[in-house]
Amino acid sequence: MDAQPLGGVALLAAVVTASVLGPQRLRELRRRLAGRLDRLRPRPVAPVRPRRPIELIARDAQRLGLGFRHDQEGGVSFAKFEGRRRAYDLVLAEACASLSVDHLLGVLPPGVELDTERQRVEHVLEQVGFRLDDAA
């Protein structure tokens, strides 16, 4: 079948539809069709942020953990202590995400509960083979 007769039939159908529906209903039909077509279009996928290699995460966790534990002995300003605590918690959370370990490090406020959760996470990570005590 040629494209010429199909084009004529489509044009005739459009004219008949427009005259039967009227301008308001035609606008509503066009709006609905546009909405349905939008749903059919592929959506852009957000880029997936690549995870760092577990070796780099382990090295950072060991380094930051050593500084954090040293700060707990005292003689350090609150700002420095808090900065190291947050950095250590972030790298522990990154390790948990890489190893599919559940944690509450980013949820709990600073205090006894967070300290307990940090100790639990350290223990769980060591159980799955993530070494926190080596400086190498």
C-alpha positions in Angstrom: 0.0 0.0 0.0 1.3 3.4 -0.9 2.0 6.1 1.7 -0.1 8.7 -0.4 -3.5 7.1 0.3 -2.7 6.5 3.9 -1.7 10.2 4.4 -5.0 11.2 2.8 -7.0 8.9 5.1 -5.1 10.1 8.2 -5.8 13.8 7.2 -9.5 13.0 6.6 -9.8 11.3 10.0 -8.1 14.2 11.7 -10.5 16.7 10.1 -13.6 14.6 11.0 -12.3 14.2 14.5 -11.7 17.9 14.9 -15.1 18.9 13.6 -16.9 16.3 15.8 -15.0 17.0 19.0 -14.8 20.8 18.8 -11.9 22.9 20.0 -12.1 22.3 23.7 -12.4 18.5 23.5 -9.7 18.4 20.8 -7.3 20.3 23.2 -8.1 17.9 26.0 -7.5 14.9 23.7 -4.2 16.3 22.5 -3.1 17.0 26.2 -4.0 13.4 27.2 -2.2 11.9 24.2 0.9 14.0 24.9 0.9 12.8 28.5 0.7 9.2 27.5 3.5 9.7 24.9 5.6 11.3 27.6 5.3 8.1 29.7 6.4 6.0 26.8 9.6 8.0 26.3 12.7 6.6 28.0 13.8 8.6 31.0 17.4 9.5 31.5 19.0 7.3 34.1 21.0 9.0 36.8 24.6 8.1 36.6 25.7 5.6 39.2 28.6 6.8 41.3 31.3 4.2 41.2 32.4 2.9 44.6 36.0 3.2 45.7 38.0 0.0 45.9 37.6 -1.7 49.3 41.4 -1.5 49.8 41.3 2.3 49.7 38.4 2.4 52.1 40.2 0.1 54.4 43.3 2.2 54.3 41.3 5.3 55.1 39.4 3.5 57.9 42.6 2.4 59.5 44.2 5.9 59.3 41.1 7.7 60.5 40.4 5.1 63.2 43.9 5.5 64.6 43.5 9.3 64.8 40.1 9.0 66.3 41.1 6.6 69.0 44.2 8.8 69.8 41.9 11.9 70.1 39.8 10.1 72.7 42.8 10.1 75.1 42.3 13.9 75.5 44.3 17.0 74.8 42.5 17.8 71.5 40.1 20.6 70.7 36.4 19.7 70.4 36.4 20.8 66.7 39.3 18.5 65.8 37.8 15.6 67.7 34.4 16.1 66.1 35.9 16.4 62.6 37.8 13.1 63.1 34.8 11.4 64.5 32.6 12.4 61.6 35.3 11.4 59.0 35.7 8.0 60.7 32.0 7.4 60.8 31.7 8.3 57.1 34.4 5.9 56.1 32.9 3.2 58.3 29.5 3.8 56.6 31.2 3.6 53.2 32.7 0.3 54.1 29.3 -0.9 55.3 27.7 0.1 52.0 30.4 -1.7 50.0 30.0 -4.9 52.1 26.2 -4.7 52.5 26.3 -4.3 56.2 23.4 -2.5 57.9 24.3 0.5 60.1 22.9 3.5 61.9 26.0 5.7 61.8 24.4 8.5 59.8 21.2 8.4 61.7 22.1 8.6 65.4 23.1 11.8 67.1 26.5 12.1 68.8 26.4 10.3 72.2 26.5 7.0 73.9 24.1 5.3 71.3 26.3 6.4 68.4 29.5 5.2 70.2 27.8 1.8 70.8 26.7 1.6 67.2 30.3 2.5 66.0 31.7 -0.3 68.2 29.1 -2.7 66.8 29.9 -1.8 63.2 33.6 -2.1 63.8 33.0 -5.6 65.2 30.8 -6.6 62.4 33.2 -5.3 59.8 36.1 -7.2 61.4 33.9 -10.4 61.4 33.5 -10.1 57.6 37.2 -9.6 57.1 37.5 -5.8 57.0 40.7 -5.1 59.0 40.6 -1.9 61.1 43.8 -2.4 63.2 46.5 -2.6 60.5 48.4 0.5 59.6 49.8 -1.1 56.4 
